[in-house]
Structure formats: C-alpha cells, structure tokens
C-alpha cells in the first residue's frame, strides 16, 4: 500500500484494492494500522451519494519508505558481495 501511494498523489479505497488484489477487510485493517502509525492519511467524502475514501502517503510515511528502501538496498549489496566471493 505504501509503495502504491508513493507512486500516486492519492488513491481511492477501490483503486488500492484493485492494485493490491486485497479484500475489503484486509485493506481496511492495513490502512487503519498505517493511518494510526502516521504513515497514511485518509479523507472521506461523497461522490454524489456514494462514499469515497482516499488515501495519501504522509511526509512521515514517505521518509520511512525511503529509510526502508535504503536499508533493503544495503542488504542487497552485502548479499551480492557475499555471493560474488
């Protein structure tokens, strides 16, 4: 979810569900956890009579994703160096 939101300014609940292949319940739980951690913001509105939930990656979420990617790249470098011996 975080990676998908990093690639788009906002995504609706249904867009995230389609991208991730997640169920409503699974996506709701993950979204709530990320929102509680401050990594994702959620905006609820209506599109006519239909509810619309949009998610956005917060500045904190963007920073943490960057730290995670840097950490994974370091692990990959070490693994490649080890395999190359």
PDB file of N, CA, C and O in Angstrom:
ATOM      1  N   UNK A   1       0.831  -1.187   0.000  1.00  0.00           N
ATOM      2  CA  UNK A   1       0.000   0.000   0.000  1.00  0.00           C
ATOM      3  C   UNK A   1       0.874   1.248   0.000  1.00  0.00           C
ATOM      4  O   UNK A   1       0.599   2.204  -0.725  1.00  0.00           O
ATOM      5  N   UNK A   2       1.917   1.238   0.806  1.00  0.00           N
ATOM      6  CA  UNK A   2       2.804   2.400   0.890  1.00  0.00           C
ATOM      7  C   UNK A   2       3.491   2.631  -0.457  1.00  0.00           C
ATOM      8  O   UNK A   2       3.575   3.769  -0.919  1.00  0.00           O
ATOM      9  N   UNK A   3       3.972   1.586  -1.075  1.00  0.00           N
ATOM     10  CA  UNK A   3       4.635   1.731  -2.379  1.00  0.00           C
ATOM     11  C   UNK A   3       3.672   2.241  -3.442  1.00  0.00           C
ATOM     12  O   UNK A   3       4.040   3.077  -4.267  1.00  0.00           O
ATOM     13  N   UNK A   4       2.460   1.748  -3.426  1.00  0.00           N
ATOM     14  CA  UNK A   4       1.459   2.205  -4.397  1.00  0.00           C
ATOM     15  C   UNK A   4       1.170   3.683  -4.191  1.00  0.00           C
ATOM     16  O   UNK A   4       1.052   4.435  -5.158  1.00  0.00           O
ATOM     17  N   UNK A   5       1.054   4.105  -2.934  1.00  0.00           N
ATOM     18  CA  UNK A   5       0.779   5.516  -2.646  1.00  0.00           C
ATOM     19  C   UNK A   5       1.980   6.405  -2.948  1.00  0.00           C
ATOM     20  O   UNK A   5       1.811   7.592  -3.231  1.00  0.00           O
ATOM     21  N   UNK A   6       3.176   5.855  -2.893  1.00  0.00           N
ATOM     22  CA  UNK A   6       4.364   6.642  -3.228  1.00  0.00           C
ATOM     23  C   UNK A   6       4.389   6.979  -4.715  1.00  0.00           C
ATOM     24  O   UNK A   6       4.991   7.972  -5.122  1.00  0.00           O
ATOM     25  N   UNK A   7       3.735   6.151  -5.521  1.00  0.00           N
ATOM     26  CA  UNK A   7       3.734   6.348  -6.968  1.00  0.00           C
ATOM     27  C   UNK A   7       2.571   7.209  -7.451  1.00  0.00           C
ATOM     28  O   UNK A   7       2.510   7.564  -8.628  1.00  0.00           O
ATOM     29  N   UNK A   8       1.650   7.547  -6.554  1.00  0.00           N
ATOM     30  CA  UNK A   8       0.480   8.347  -6.935  1.00  0.00           C
ATOM     31  C   UNK A   8       0.202   9.358  -5.825  1.00  0.00           C
ATOM     32  O   UNK A   8       0.472   9.094  -4.653  1.00  0.00           O
ATOM     33  N   UNK A   9      -0.330  10.495  -6.196  1.00  0.00           N
ATOM     34  CA  UNK A   9      -0.630  11.504  -5.169  1.00  0.00           C
ATOM     35  C   UNK A   9      -1.689  10.995  -4.202  1.00  0.00           C
ATOM     36  O   UNK A   9      -1.519  11.092  -2.987  1.00  0.00           O
ATOM     37  N   UNK A  10      -2.779  10.453  -4.733  1.00  0.00           N
ATOM     38  CA  UNK A  10      -3.817   9.833  -3.913  1.00  0.00           C
ATOM     39  C   UNK A  10      -4.360   8.620  -4.646  1.00  0.00           C
ATOM     40  O   UNK A  10      -4.294   8.532  -5.872  1.00  0.00           O
ATOM     41  N   UNK A  11      -4.894   7.693  -3.876  1.00  0.00           N
ATOM     42  CA  UNK A  11      -5.602   6.537  -4.445  1.00  0.00           C
ATOM     43  C   UNK A  11      -6.843   6.300  -3.598  1.00  0.00           C
ATOM     44  O   UNK A  11      -6.814   6.441  -2.376  1.00  0.00           O
ATOM     45  N   UNK A  12      -7.929   5.941  -4.264  1.00  0.00           N
ATOM     46  CA  UNK A  12      -9.149   5.621  -3.539  1.00  0.00           C
ATOM     47  C   UNK A  12      -9.041   4.207  -2.977  1.00  0.00           C
ATOM     48  O   UNK A  12      -8.162   3.430  -3.351  1.00  0.00           O
ATOM     49  N   UNK A  13      -9.949   3.904  -2.081  1.00  0.00           N
ATOM     50  CA  UNK A  13     -10.008   2.565  -1.497  1.00  0.00           C
ATOM     51  C   UNK A  13     -10.127   1.522  -2.606  1.00  0.00           C
ATOM     52  O   UNK A  13      -9.410   0.521  -2.596  1.00  0.00           O
ATOM     53  N   UNK A  14     -11.028   1.753  -3.560  1.00  0.00           N
ATOM     54  CA  UNK A  14     -11.235   0.773  -4.631  1.00  0.00           C
ATOM     55  C   UNK A  14     -10.029   0.667  -5.554  1.00  0.00           C
ATOM     56  O   UNK A  14      -9.723  -0.420  -6.045  1.00  0.00           O
ATOM     57  N   UNK A  15      -9.339   1.783  -5.799  1.00  0.00           N
ATOM     58  CA  UNK A  15      -8.125   1.719  -6.625  1.00  0.00           C
ATOM     59  C   UNK A  15      -7.047   0.906  -5.922  1.00  0.00           C
ATOM     60  O   UNK A  15      -6.390   0.071  -6.544  1.00  0.00           O
ATOM     61  N   UNK A  16      -6.864   1.147  -4.631  1.00  0.00           N
ATOM     62  CA  UNK A  16      -5.876   0.370  -3.871  1.00  0.00           C
ATOM     63  C   UNK A  16      -6.248  -1.105  -3.840  1.00  0.00           C
ATOM     64  O   UNK A  16      -5.391  -1.976  -3.993  1.00  0.00           O
ATOM     65  N   UNK A  17      -7.511  -1.372  -3.644  1.00  0.00           N
ATOM     66  CA  UNK A  17      -7.985  -2.757  -3.615  1.00  0.00           C
ATOM     67  C   UNK A  17      -7.644  -3.471  -4.922  1.00  0.00           C
ATOM     68  O   UNK A  17      -7.199  -4.618  -4.912  1.00  0.00           O
ATOM     69  N   UNK A  18      -7.855  -2.786  -6.040  1.00  0.00           N
ATOM     70  CA  UNK A  18      -7.564  -3.384  -7.351  1.00  0.00           C
ATOM     71  C   UNK A  18      -6.060  -3.566  -7.550  1.00  0.00           C
ATOM     72  O   UNK A  18      -5.620  -4.619  -8.011  1.00  0.00           O
ATOM     73  N   UNK A  19      -5.282  -2.562  -7.212  1.00  0.00           N
ATOM     74  CA  UNK A  19      -3.826  -2.626  -7.399  1.00  0.00           C
ATOM     75  C   UNK A  19      -3.218  -3.741  -6.551  1.00  0.00           C
ATOM     76  O   UNK A  19      -2.339  -4.473  -7.006  1.00  0.00           O
ATOM     77  N   UNK A  20      -3.694  -3.859  -5.322  1.00  0.00           N
ATOM     78  CA  UNK A  20      -3.103  -4.812  -4.384  1.00  0.00           C
ATOM     79  C   UNK A  20      -3.740  -6.196  -4.445  1.00  0.00           C
ATOM     80  O   UNK A  20      -3.172  -7.162  -3.935  1.00  0.00           O
ATOM     81  N   UNK A  21      -4.908  -6.301  -5.060  1.00  0.00           N
ATOM     82  CA  UNK A  21      -5.611  -7.576  -5.079  1.00  0.00           C
ATOM     83  C   UNK A  21      -6.061  -7.976  -3.680  1.00  0.00           C
ATOM     84  O   UNK A  21      -6.091  -9.160  -3.344  1.00  0.00           O
ATOM     85  N   UNK A  22      -6.409  -6.985  -2.868  1.00  0.00           N
ATOM     86  CA  UNK A  22      -6.779  -7.217  -1.472  1.00  0.00           C
ATOM     87  C   UNK A  22      -8.294  -7.286  -1.315  1.00  0.00           C
ATOM     88  O   UNK A  22      -9.048  -6.790  -2.151  1.00  0.00           O
ATOM     89  N   UNK A  23      -8.715  -7.908  -0.233  1.00  0.00           N
ATOM     90  CA  UNK A  23     -10.130  -7.901   0.112  1.00  0.00           C
ATOM     91  C   UNK A  23     -10.447  -6.602   0.845  1.00  0.00           C
ATOM     92  O   UNK A  23      -9.541  -5.908   1.307  1.00  0.00           O
ATOM     93  N   UNK A  24     -11.726  -6.276   0.951  1.00  0.00           N
ATOM     94  CA  UNK A  24     -12.136  -5.077   1.689  1.00  0.00           C
ATOM     95  C   UNK A  24     -11.602  -5.108   3.121  1.00  0.00           C
ATOM     96  O   UNK A  24     -11.023  -4.134   3.602  1.00  0.00           O
ATOM     97  N   UNK A  25     -11.805  -6.239   3.788  1.00  0.00           N
ATOM     98  CA  UNK A  25     -11.396  -6.356   5.183  1.00  0.00           C
ATOM     99  C   UNK A  25      -9.897  -6.246   5.367  1.00  0.00           C
ATOM    100  O   UNK A  25      -9.426  -5.553   6.268  1.00  0.00           O
ATOM    101  N   UNK A  26      -9.143  -6.930   4.511  1.00  0.00           N
ATOM    102  CA  UNK A  26      -7.688  -6.900   4.598  1.00  0.00           C
ATOM    103  C   UNK A  26      -7.163  -5.493   4.378  1.00  0.00           C
ATOM    104  O   UNK A  26      -6.313  -5.021   5.133  1.00  0.00           O
ATOM    105  N   UNK A  27      -7.661  -4.824   3.357  1.00  0.00           N
ATOM    106  CA  UNK A  27      -7.206  -3.467   3.061  1.00  0.00           C
ATOM    107  C   UNK A  27      -7.589  -2.509   4.179  1.00  0.00           C
ATOM    108  O   UNK A  27      -6.796  -1.641   4.545  1.00  0.00           O
ATOM    109  N   UNK A  28      -8.781  -2.650   4.722  1.00  0.00           N
ATOM    110  CA  UNK A  28      -9.224  -1.782   5.811  1.00  0.00           C
ATOM    111  C   UNK A  28      -8.309  -1.892   7.025  1.00  0.00           C
ATOM    112  O   UNK A  28      -7.939  -0.881   7.622  1.00  0.00           O
ATOM    113  N   UNK A  29      -7.947  -3.114   7.387  1.00  0.00           N
ATOM    114  CA  UNK A  29      -7.073  -3.324   8.545  1.00  0.00           C
ATOM    115  C   UNK A  29      -5.705  -2.712   8.298  1.00  0.00           C
ATOM    116  O   UNK A  29      -5.177  -2.021   9.169  1.00  0.00           O
ATOM    117  N   UNK A  30      -5.121  -2.949   7.137  1.00  0.00           N
ATOM    118  CA  UNK A  30      -3.797  -2.395   6.825  1.00  0.00           C
ATOM    119  C   UNK A  30      -3.838  -0.870   6.782  1.00  0.00           C
ATOM    120  O   UNK A  30      -2.947  -0.203   7.309  1.00  0.00           O
ATOM    121  N   UNK A  31      -4.863  -0.331   6.161  1.00  0.00           N
ATOM    122  CA  UNK A  31      -4.986   1.123   6.058  1.00  0.00           C
ATOM    123  C   UNK A  31      -5.100   1.747   7.450  1.00  0.00           C
ATOM    124  O   UNK A  31      -4.479   2.774   7.725  1.00  0.00           O
ATOM    125  N   UNK A  32      -5.882   1.134   8.313  1.00  0.00           N
ATOM    126  CA  UNK A  32      -6.050   1.665   9.668  1.00  0.00           C
ATOM    127  C   UNK A  32      -4.736   1.644  10.431  1.00  0.00           C
ATOM    128  O   UNK A  32      -4.408   2.608  11.123  1.00  0.00           O
ATOM    129  N   UNK A  33      -3.981   0.563  10.317  1.00  0.00           N
ATOM    130  CA  UNK A  33      -2.688   0.456  11.006  1.00  0.00           C
ATOM    131  C   UNK A  33      -1.707   1.518  10.492  1.00  0.00           C
ATOM    132  O   UNK A  33      -0.999   2.150  11.276  1.00  0.00           O
ATOM    133  N   UNK A  34      -1.676   1.703   9.178  1.00  0.00           N
ATOM    134  CA  UNK A  34      -0.770   2.712   8.612  1.00  0.00           C
ATOM    135  C   UNK A  34      -1.206   4.122   8.991  1.00  0.00           C
ATOM    136  O   UNK A  34      -0.373   5.005   9.194  1.00  0.00           O
ATOM    137  N   UNK A  35      -2.504   4.325   9.082  1.00  0.00           N
ATOM    138  CA  UNK A  35      -3.020   5.633   9.497  1.00  0.00           C
ATOM    139  C   UNK A  35      -2.678   5.896  10.965  1.00  0.00           C
ATOM    140  O   UNK A  35      -2.266   7.002  11.316  1.00  0.00           O
ATOM    141  N   UNK A  36      -2.844   4.892  11.818  1.00  0.00           N
ATOM    142  CA  UNK A  36      -2.502   5.030  13.237  1.00  0.00           C
ATOM    143  C   UNK A  36      -1.014   5.315  13.429  1.00  0.00           C
ATOM    144  O   UNK A  36      -0.636   6.037  14.351  1.00  0.00           O
ATOM    145  N   UNK A  37      -0.173   4.754  12.568  1.00  0.00           N
ATOM    146  CA  UNK A  37       1.270   4.982  12.644  1.00  0.00           C
ATOM    147  C   UNK A  37       1.660   6.352  12.086  1.00  0.00           C
ATOM    148  O   UNK A  37       2.795   6.795  12.263  1.00  0.00           O
ATOM    149  N   UNK A  38       0.724   7.019  11.416  1.00  0.00           N
ATOM    150  CA  UNK A  38       1.007   8.333  10.849  1.00  0.00           C
ATOM    151  C   UNK A  38       1.639   8.283   9.468  1.00  0.00           C
ATOM    152  O   UNK A  38       2.134   9.299   8.980  1.00  0.00           O
ATOM    153  N   UNK A  39       1.632   7.123   8.836  1.00  0.00           N
ATOM    154  CA  UNK A  39       2.260   6.973   7.515  1.00  0.00           C
ATOM    155  C   UNK A  39       1.313   7.299   6.371  1.00  0.00           C
ATOM    156  O   UNK A  39       1.754   7.626   5.269  1.00  0.00           O
ATOM    157  N   UNK A  40       0.019   7.213   6.628  1.00  0.00           N
ATOM    158  CA  UNK A  40      -1.005   7.403   5.601  1.00  0.00           C
ATOM    159  C   UNK A  40      -2.086   8.316   6.164  1.00  0.00           C
ATOM    160  O   UNK A  40      -2.429   8.233   7.344  1.00  0.00           O
ATOM    161  N   UNK A  41      -2.618   9.185   5.314  1.00  0.00           N
ATOM    162  CA  UNK A  41      -3.783   9.978   5.709  1.00  0.00           C
ATOM    163  C   UNK A  41      -4.987   9.503   4.908  1.00  0.00           C
ATOM    164  O   UNK A  41      -4.863   9.040   3.774  1.00  0.00           O
ATOM    165  N   UNK A  42      -6.139   9.632   5.523  1.00  0.00           N
ATOM    166  CA  UNK A  42      -7.379   9.162   4.924  1.00  0.00           C
ATOM    167  C   UNK A  42      -8.372  10.315   4.890  1.00  0.00           C
ATOM    168  O   UNK A  42      -8.575  11.001   5.892  1.00  0.00           O
ATOM    169  N   UNK A  43      -8.991  10.523   3.730  1.00  0.00           N
ATOM    170  CA  UNK A  43     -10.015  11.552   3.576  1.00  0.00           C
ATOM    171  C   UNK A  43     -11.285  10.883   3.085  1.00  0.00           C
ATOM    172  O   UNK A  43     -11.286  10.180   2.074  1.00  0.00           O
ATOM    173  N   UNK A  44     -12.367  11.112   3.816  1.00  0.00           N
ATOM    174  CA  UNK A  44     -13.660  10.528   3.430  1.00  0.00           C
ATOM    175  C   UNK A  44     -14.565  11.642   2.943  1.00  0.00           C
ATOM    176  O   UNK A  44     -14.660  12.707   3.553  1.00  0.00           O
ATOM    177  N   UNK A  45     -15.231  11.369   1.821  1.00  0.00           N
ATOM    178  CA  UNK A  45     -16.164  12.338   1.238  1.00  0.00           C
ATOM    179  C   UNK A  45     -17.245  11.559   0.499  1.00  0.00           C
ATOM    180  O   UNK A  45     -17.330  10.334   0.594  1.00  0.00           O
ATOM    181  N   UNK A  46     -18.055  12.288  -0.229  1.00  0.00           N
ATOM    182  CA  UNK A  46     -19.087  11.641  -1.041  1.00  0.00           C
ATOM    183  C   UNK A  46     -18.940  12.089  -2.479  1.00  0.00           C
ATOM    184  O   UNK A  46     -18.655  13.254  -2.755  1.00  0.00           O
ATOM    185  N   UNK A  47     -19.136  11.158  -3.388  1.00  0.00           N
ATOM    186  CA  UNK A  47     -19.192  11.428  -4.820  1.00  0.00           C
ATOM    187  C   UNK A  47     -20.654  11.209  -5.201  1.00  0.00           C
ATOM    188  O   UNK A  47     -21.064  10.101  -5.549  1.00  0.00           O
ATOM    189  N   UNK A  48     -21.424  12.284  -5.128  1.00  0.00           N
ATOM    190  CA  UNK A  48     -22.874  12.146  -5.242  1.00  0.00           C
ATOM    191  C   UNK A  48     -23.378  11.502  -3.961  1.00  0.00           C
ATOM    192  O   UNK A  48     -23.216  12.061  -2.876  1.00  0.00           O
ATOM    193  N   UNK A  49     -23.979  10.348  -4.080  1.00  0.00           N
ATOM    194  CA  UNK A  49     -24.456   9.622  -2.895  1.00  0.00           C
ATOM    195  C   UNK A  49     -23.503   8.517  -2.467  1.00  0.00           C
ATOM    196  O   UNK A  49     -23.723   7.854  -1.453  1.00  0.00           O
ATOM    197  N   UNK A  50     -22.451   8.324  -3.239  1.00  0.00           N
ATOM    198  CA  UNK A  50     -21.522   7.222  -2.953  1.00  0.00           C
ATOM    199  C   UNK A  50     -20.373   7.697  -2.074  1.00  0.00           C
ATOM    200  O   UNK A  50     -19.761   8.728  -2.353  1.00  0.00           O
ATOM    201  N   UNK A  51     -20.076   6.950  -1.014  1.00  0.00           N
ATOM    202  CA  UNK A  51     -18.929   7.314  -0.182  1.00  0.00           C
ATOM    203  C   UNK A  51     -17.632   7.139  -0.963  1.00  0.00           C
ATOM    204  O   UNK A  51     -17.497   6.222  -1.774  1.00  0.00           O
ATOM    205  N   UNK A  52     -16.694   8.021  -0.707  1.00  0.00           N
ATOM    206  CA  UNK A  52     -15.392   7.979  -1.389  1.00  0.00           C
ATOM    207  C   UNK A  52     -14.304   8.129  -0.332  1.00  0.00           C
ATOM    208  O   UNK A  52     -14.265   9.125   0.391  1.00  0.00           O
ATOM    209  N   UNK A  53     -13.429   7.147  -0.244  1.00  0.00           N
ATOM    210  CA  UNK A  53     -12.320   7.176   0.709  1.00  0.00           C
ATOM    211  C   UNK A  53     -11.027   7.259  -0.087  1.00  0.00           C
ATOM    212  O   UNK A  53     -10.746   6.410  -0.934  1.00  0.00           O
ATOM    213  N   UNK A  54     -10.247   8.293   0.198  1.00  0.00           N
ATOM    214  CA  UNK A  54      -8.970   8.490  -0.493  1.00  0.00           C
ATOM    215  C   UNK A  54      -7.831   8.413   0.512  1.00  0.00           C
ATOM    216  O   UNK A  54      -7.948   8.862   1.652  1.00  0.00           O
ATOM    217  N   UNK A  55      -6.733   7.835   0.061  1.00  0.00           N
ATOM    218  CA  UNK A  55      -5.537   7.705   0.887  1.00  0.00           C
ATOM    219  C   UNK A  55      -4.391   8.448   0.236  1.00  0.00           C
ATOM    220  O   UNK A  55      -4.288   8.536  -0.987  1.00  0.00           O
ATOM    221  N   UNK A  56      -3.527   8.984   1.096  1.00  0.00           N
ATOM    222  CA  UNK A  56      -2.348   9.722   0.653  1.00  0.00           C
ATOM    223  C   UNK A  56      -1.196   9.338   1.578  1.00  0.00           C
ATOM    224  O   UNK A  56      -1.395   9.150   2.778  1.00  0.00           O
ATOM    225  N   UNK A  57      -0.019   9.226   1.031  1.00  0.00           N
ATOM    226  CA  UNK A  57       1.164   8.952   1.835  1.00  0.00           C
ATOM    227  C   UNK A  57       1.560  10.241   2.552  1.00  0.00           C
ATOM    228  O   UNK A  57       1.699  11.287   1.918  1.00  0.00           O
ATOM    229  N   UNK A  58       1.738  10.171   3.852  1.00  0.00           N
ATOM    230  CA  UNK A  58       2.108  11.359   4.625  1.00  0.00           C
ATOM    231  C   UNK A  58       3.606  11.621   4.471  1.00  0.00           C
ATOM    232  O   UNK A  58       4.337  10.734   4.032  1.00  0.00           O
ATOM    233  N   UNK A  59       4.077  12.816   4.822  1.00  0.00           N
ATOM    234  CA  UNK A  59       5.527  13.079   4.781  1.00  0.00           C
ATOM    235  C   UNK A  59       6.313  12.068   5.631  1.00  0.00           C
ATOM    236  O   UNK A  59       7.395  11.633   5.237  1.00  0.00           O
ATOM    237  N   UNK A  60       5.774  11.704   6.776  1.00  0.00           N
ATOM    238  CA  UNK A  60       6.416  10.706   7.630  1.00  0.00           C
ATOM    239  C   UNK A  60       6.468   9.347   6.935  1.00  0.00           C
ATOM    240  O   UNK A  60       7.479   8.648   7.002  1.00  0.00           O
ATOM    241  N   UNK A  61       5.385   8.982   6.274  1.00  0.00           N
ATOM    242  CA  UNK A  61       5.344   7.721   5.538  1.00  0.00           C
ATOM    243  C   UNK A  61       6.342   7.697   4.394  1.00  0.00           C
ATOM    244  O   UNK A  61       6.970   6.671   4.132  1.00  0.00           O
ATOM    245  N   UNK A  62       6.487   8.815   3.720  1.00  0.00           N
ATOM    246  CA  UNK A  62       7.453   8.924   2.621  1.00  0.00           C
ATOM    247  C   UNK A  62       8.885   8.777   3.151  1.00  0.00           C
ATOM    248  O   UNK A  62       9.708   8.088   2.550  1.00  0.00           O
ATOM    249  N   UNK A  63       9.171   9.433   4.282  1.00  0.00           N
ATOM    250  CA  UNK A  63      10.504   9.322   4.894  1.00  0.00           C
ATOM    251  C   UNK A  63      10.805   7.881   5.295  1.00  0.00           C
ATOM    252  O   UNK A  63      11.888   7.365   5.020  1.00  0.00           O
ATOM    253  N   UNK A  64       9.837   7.237   5.948  1.00  0.00           N
ATOM    254  CA  UNK A  64      10.044   5.859   6.396  1.00  0.00           C
ATOM    255  C   UNK A  64      10.200   4.896   5.228  1.00  0.00           C
ATOM    256  O   UNK A  64      10.986   3.952   5.305  1.00  0.00           O
ATOM    257  N   UNK A  65       9.466   5.122   4.156  1.00  0.00           N
ATOM    258  CA  UNK A  65       9.632   4.282   2.963  1.00  0.00           C
ATOM    259  C   UNK A  65      11.050   4.458   2.419  1.00  0.00           C
ATOM    260  O   UNK A  65      11.691   3.479   2.039  1.00  0.00           O
ATOM    261  N   UNK A  66      11.539   5.686   2.378  1.00  0.00           N
ATOM    262  CA  UNK A  66      12.907   5.942   1.921  1.00  0.00           C
ATOM    263  C   UNK A  66      13.928   5.226   2.784  1.00  0.00           C
ATOM    264  O   UNK A  66      14.886   4.648   2.270  1.00  0.00           O
ATOM    265  N   UNK A  67      13.727   5.262   4.097  1.00  0.00           N
ATOM    266  CA  UNK A  67      14.648   4.554   5.005  1.00  0.00           C
ATOM    267  C   UNK A  67      14.600   3.054   4.760  1.00  0.00           C
ATOM    268  O   UNK A  67      15.638   2.392   4.756  1.00  0.00           O
ATOM    269  N   UNK A  68      13.408   2.515   4.555  1.00  0.00           N
ATOM    270  CA  UNK A  68      13.250   1.087   4.296  1.00  0.00           C
ATOM    271  C   UNK A  68      13.951   0.688   2.994  1.00  0.00           C
ATOM    272  O   UNK A  68      14.659  -0.318   2.948  1.00  0.00           O
ATOM    273  N   UNK A  69      13.751   1.480   1.944  1.00  0.00           N
ATOM    274  CA  UNK A  69      14.375   1.179   0.652  1.00  0.00           C
ATOM    275  C   UNK A  69      15.901   1.228   0.782  1.00  0.00           C
ATOM    276  O   UNK A  69      16.596   0.357   0.258  1.00  0.00           O
ATOM    277  N   UNK A  70      16.418   2.238   1.475  1.00  0.00           N
ATOM    278  CA  UNK A  70      17.869   2.331   1.679  1.00  0.00           C
ATOM    279  C   UNK A  70      18.398   1.111   2.431  1.00  0.00           C
ATOM    280  O   UNK A  70      19.452   0.574   2.088  1.00  0.00           O
ATOM    281  N   UNK A  71      17.676   0.680   3.444  1.00  0.00           N
ATOM    282  CA  UNK A  71      18.078  -0.494   4.219  1.00  0.00           C
ATOM    283  C   UNK A  71      18.084  -1.746   3.336  1.00  0.00           C
ATOM    284  O   UNK A  71      19.024  -2.540   3.384  1.00  0.00           O
ATOM    285  N   UNK A  72      17.041  -1.915   2.540  1.00  0.00           N
ATOM    286  CA  UNK A  72      16.972  -3.084   1.664  1.00  0.00           C
ATOM    287  C   UNK A  72      18.081  -3.060   0.615  1.00  0.00           C
ATOM    288  O   UNK A  72      18.650  -4.102   0.291  1.00  0.00           O
ATOM    289  N   UNK A  73      18.392  -1.868   0.079  1.00  0.00           N
ATOM    290  CA  UNK A  73      19.484  -1.762  -0.896  1.00  0.00           C
ATOM    291  C   UNK A  73      20.817  -2.144  -0.255  1.00  0.00           C
ATOM    292  O   UNK A  73      21.644  -2.790  -0.898  1.00  0.00           O
ATOM    293  N   UNK A  74      21.036  -1.756   0.997  1.00  0.00           N
ATOM    294  CA  UNK A  74      22.271  -2.125   1.695  1.00  0.00           C
ATOM    295  C   UNK A  74      22.345  -3.637   1.881  1.00  0.00           C
ATOM    296  O   UNK A  74      23.405  -4.233   1.689  1.00  0.00           O
ATOM    297  N   UNK A  75      21.230  -4.260   2.251  1.00  0.00           N
ATOM    298  CA  UNK A  75      21.213  -5.724   2.394  1.00  0.00           C
ATOM    299  C   UNK A  75      21.490  -6.418   1.069  1.00  0.00           C
ATOM    300  O   UNK A  75      22.192  -7.428   1.032  1.00  0.00           O
ATOM    301  N   UNK A  76      20.949  -5.888  -0.007  1.00  0.00           N
ATOM    302  CA  UNK A  76      21.182  -6.474  -1.332  1.00  0.00           C
ATOM    303  C   UNK A  76      22.656  -6.361  -1.708  1.00  0.00           C
ATOM    304  O   UNK A  76      23.235  -7.307  -2.242  1.00  0.00           O
ATOM    305  N   UNK A  77      23.269  -5.200  -1.431  1.00  0.00           N
ATOM    306  CA  UNK A  77      24.697  -5.031  -1.730  1.00  0.00           C
ATOM    307  C   UNK A  77      25.539  -6.046  -0.975  1.00  0.00           C
ATOM    308  O   UNK A  77      26.435  -6.660  -1.555  1.00  0.00           O
ATOM    309  N   UNK A  78      25.264  -6.228   0.305  1.00  0.00           N
ATOM    310  CA  UNK A  78      26.018  -7.180   1.125  1.00  0.00           C
ATOM    311  C   UNK A  78      25.817  -8.592   0.594  1.00  0.00           C
ATOM    312  O   UNK A  78      26.770  -9.368   0.514  1.00  0.00           O
ATOM    313  N   UNK A  79      24.603  -8.925   0.235  1.00  0.00           N
ATOM    314  CA  UNK A  79      24.316 -10.261  -0.291  1.00  0.00           C
ATOM    315  C   UNK A  79      25.049 -10.483  -1.612  1.00  0.00           C
ATOM    316  O   UNK A  79      25.630 -11.547  -1.830  1.00  0.00           O
ATOM    317  N   UNK A  80      25.023  -9.485  -2.490  1.00  0.00           N
ATOM    318  CA  UNK A  80      25.734  -9.623  -3.777  1.00  0.00           C
ATOM    319  C   UNK A  80      27.232  -9.794  -3.552  1.00  0.00           C
ATOM    320  O   UNK A  80      27.879 -10.618  -4.198  1.00  0.00           O
ATOM    321  N   UNK A  81      27.776  -9.001  -2.624  1.00  0.00           N
ATOM    322  CA  UNK A  81      29.210  -9.125  -2.320  1.00  0.00           C
ATOM    323  C   UNK A  81      29.539 -10.510  -1.792  1.00  0.00           C
ATOM    324  O   UNK A  81      30.564 -11.089  -2.152  1.00  0.00           O
ATOM    325  N   UNK A  82      28.684 -11.033  -0.951  1.00  0.00           N
ATOM    326  CA  UNK A  82      28.904 -12.365  -0.370  1.00  0.00           C
ATOM    327  C   UNK A  82      28.803 -13.440  -1.443  1.00  0.00           C
ATOM    328  O   UNK A  82      29.599 -14.379  -1.447  1.00  0.00           O
ATOM    329  N   UNK A  83      27.844 -13.322  -2.346  1.00  0.00           N
ATOM    330  CA  UNK A  83      27.679 -14.313  -3.402  1.00  0.00           C
ATOM    331  C   UNK A  83      28.790 -14.247  -4.429  1.00  0.00           C
ATOM    332  O   UNK A  83      29.104 -15.243  -5.081  1.00  0.00           O
ATOM    333  N   UNK A  84      29.386 -13.073  -4.572  1.00  0.00           N
ATOM    334  CA  UNK A  84      30.439 -12.902  -5.561  1.00  0.00           C
ATOM    335  C   UNK A  84      31.771 -13.449  -5.137  1.00  0.00           C
ATOM    336  O   UNK A  84      32.700 -13.478  -5.945  1.00  0.00           O
ATOM    337  N   UNK A  85      31.906 -13.881  -3.914  1.00  0.00           N
ATOM    338  CA  UNK A  85      33.195 -14.404  -3.399  1.00  0.00           C
ATOM    339  C   UNK A  85      33.485 -15.780  -3.905  1.00  0.00           C
ATOM    340  O   UNK A  85      34.520 -16.356  -3.568  1.00  0.00           O
TER     341      UNK A  85
END
